Amino acid sequence: MSSKKMLITGGAGFIGYHCTKHFSKDYEVIVLDNLSRKGSGFNLKRLMEECSIIHEKVDVRDTLGIDEIFKRYGPFDVVIHLAAQVAVTLSVVDPRRDFEVNALGTFNVLDAFRRFSPGGLFINASTNKVYGALEDITVEEGKTRYWADNFSGIDETRNLDFHSPYGCSKGAADQYVVDYGRIYDLQTVTFRQSCIYGTQQFGVEDQGWVAWFIIAGVCGFPVTIYGSGKQVRDLLYIDDLVKLYEISIQKRDILQGGRAYNIGGGTACTMSILEIVEMLREEGLDFRISFDNWRPGDQKVFVSNNNLVGKELGWRPKIQPAEGVKRLIQWVKEHQDLIRTFFQSGFDNKGFQTVGRNLL
Ligand SMILES: NC(=O)c1ccc[n+]([C@@H]2O[C@H](COP(=O)([O-])OP(=O)(O)OC[C@H]3O[C@@H](n4cnc5c(N)ncnc54)[C@H](O)[C@@H]3O)[C@@H](O)[C@H]2O)c1
């Protein structure tokens, strides 16, 4: 067993699975996850089979429970904080719960980190939603996508503009992580992540849209597109994100005093929803599509400008959507029986409302 210790909250989720699998080679990993996300139980089972890890079913809202984890297993060399209420739509339905999990939950883990593991590194998974709807950016409407001329993406000089309860709760968490680094002179970093996709992602209509479209296409579920479908996102494959976390651990001294970076596929990895659908059709998937109203705070174009993280940490994404999407299709095809079971037991075919309630 390694003498280096890592705590991964939300370690049985999509990003958590990949982090746990990767880092358990070099660290004693404690996975803290209340398994509220459909699919996390499956991910945990695989992790238990594939790696040597400890799982603690604790809720990040449980202040004393979090302290107890730090006292029992810490001090930790690295904390990767991924546990969250992840859906904008659900944050509108139940804003208090969203606040408690994302804002208070992050505070609980971060403050325990300050008191019990101040020599460690705290990595926080934030979101591009902290920049709001970006309505001031003038976009052109093309045949399959919105676009802005000479657009090099959103960088960290952009004003924060929390939009939706999810934007507010994740934004508060983001700012606490940066400020704890500054005020207590800790190593903390918050990564404002764009759309991340990859295997082990049980995407649903309101979160994990690339995976959800592939699941729907493979399993024959109907899909709804909210808005015109011309919304553009930069896509980041999970392996590139895990690589970034690894680099940030190696270069942790740069993170002393708290840093924030925008993270995404960047201008080279952009796709609109309509373009993804077309790409999936070319891969042989079939869709029944309907359209509905825009969702609150939905950005017409979000592309991360990765220059700062490239300059300071030397990271850049490598996996193109064409490659990542193929890998994910393969994984969904291999697991379609299991995924169908999930959708039959509590998910309706339309997707997110039922799934979403399960998430809470
Ligand atoms: N996937 C993306 O595209 C994306 C983009 C931007 C930011 N993020 C952020 O990255 C993090 C991980 O996202 P993900 O896609 O892996 O989501 P996920 O839902 O797959 O994983 C989150 C995990 O946290 C657990 N969890 C939820 N509430 C909890 C609680 N109260 N206590 C303990 N555990 C709890 C869930 O069971 C789940 O296993 C989240 O903070 C999310 O906001 C993700």
The ligand as a MOL file (V3000), in Angstrom:
LIG
                    3D

  0  0  0     0  0            999 V3000
M  V30 BEGIN CTAB
M  V30 COUNTS 44 48 0 0 0
M  V30 BEGIN ATOM
M  V30 1 N -19.1230 16.0810 -16.5750 0
M  V30 2 C -19.0380 17.3380 -16.9780 0
M  V30 3 O -19.2190 17.6460 -18.1640 0
M  V30 4 C -18.6970 18.4280 -15.9900 0
M  V30 5 C -18.4990 19.7400 -16.4750 0
M  V30 6 C -18.2030 20.7530 -15.5830 0
M  V30 7 C -18.0770 20.4740 -14.2310 0
M  V30 8 N -18.2650 19.1960 -13.7820 0 CHG=1
M  V30 9 C -18.1170 18.9370 -12.3520 0
M  V30 10 O -17.2970 17.8060 -12.1490 0
M  V30 11 C -17.7220 17.1020 -10.9730 0
M  V30 12 C -17.9590 15.6280 -11.2930 0
M  V30 13 O -18.8950 15.5480 -12.3440 0
M  V30 14 P -19.3330 14.1490 -12.9620 0
M  V30 15 O -19.7210 14.4050 -14.3730 0
M  V30 16 O -18.3370 13.1040 -12.6540 0 CHG=-1
M  V30 17 O -20.6810 13.8980 -12.1520 0
M  V30 18 P -21.2800 12.5270 -11.5220 0
M  V30 19 O -22.6740 12.8300 -11.1610 0
M  V30 20 O -21.0080 11.3850 -12.4310 0
M  V30 21 O -20.4010 12.3360 -10.2050 0
M  V30 22 C -20.6970 12.9960 -8.9860 0
M  V30 23 C -20.6200 11.9640 -7.8700 0
M  V30 24 O -20.8830 12.6320 -6.6340 0
M  V30 25 C -21.7440 11.8170 -5.8560 0
M  V30 26 N -22.5140 12.7130 -4.9850 0
M  V30 27 C -23.5310 13.5330 -5.3460 0
M  V30 28 N -23.9990 14.1920 -4.2810 0
M  V30 29 C -23.2600 13.7890 -3.2320 0
M  V30 30 C -23.2620 14.1230 -1.8440 0
M  V30 31 N -24.1730 14.9930 -1.3330 0
M  V30 32 N -22.3540 13.5290 -1.0300 0
M  V30 33 C -21.4650 12.6430 -1.5260 0
M  V30 34 N -21.4280 12.2700 -2.8210 0
M  V30 35 C -22.3040 12.8530 -3.6670 0
M  V30 36 C -22.6160 11.0580 -6.8440 0
M  V30 37 O -23.1230 9.8480 -6.3200 0
M  V30 38 C -21.6470 10.8310 -7.9930 0
M  V30 39 O -21.0090 9.5770 -7.8920 0
M  V30 40 C -18.9610 17.8370 -10.4700 0
M  V30 41 O -18.5580 18.7540 -9.4750 0
M  V30 42 C -19.4370 18.6050 -11.6810 0
M  V30 43 O -20.1640 19.7680 -11.3330 0
M  V30 44 C -18.5780 18.1710 -14.6260 0
M  V30 END ATOM
M  V30 BEGIN BOND
M  V30 1 1 1 2
M  V30 2 2 2 3
M  V30 3 1 2 4
M  V30 4 1 4 5
M  V30 5 2 4 44
M  V30 6 2 5 6
M  V30 7 1 6 7
M  V30 8 2 7 8
M  V30 9 1 8 9
M  V30 10 1 8 44
M  V30 11 1 9 10
M  V30 12 1 9 42
M  V30 13 1 10 11
M  V30 14 1 11 12
M  V30 15 1 11 40
M  V30 16 1 12 13
M  V30 17 1 13 14
M  V30 18 2 14 15
M  V30 19 1 14 16
M  V30 20 1 14 17
M  V30 21 1 17 18
M  V30 22 2 18 19
M  V30 23 1 18 20
M  V30 24 1 18 21
M  V30 25 1 21 22
M  V30 26 1 22 23
M  V30 27 1 23 24
M  V30 28 1 23 38
M  V30 29 1 24 25
M  V30 30 1 25 26
M  V30 31 1 25 36
M  V30 32 1 26 27
M  V30 33 1 26 35
M  V30 34 2 27 28
M  V30 35 1 28 29
M  V30 36 1 29 30
M  V30 37 2 29 35
M  V30 38 1 30 31
M  V30 39 2 30 32
M  V30 40 1 32 33
M  V30 41 2 33 34
M  V30 42 1 34 35
M  V30 43 1 36 37
M  V30 44 1 36 38
M  V30 45 1 38 39
M  V30 46 1 40 41
M  V30 47 1 40 42
M  V30 48 1 42 43
M  V30 END BOND
M  V30 END CTAB
M  END
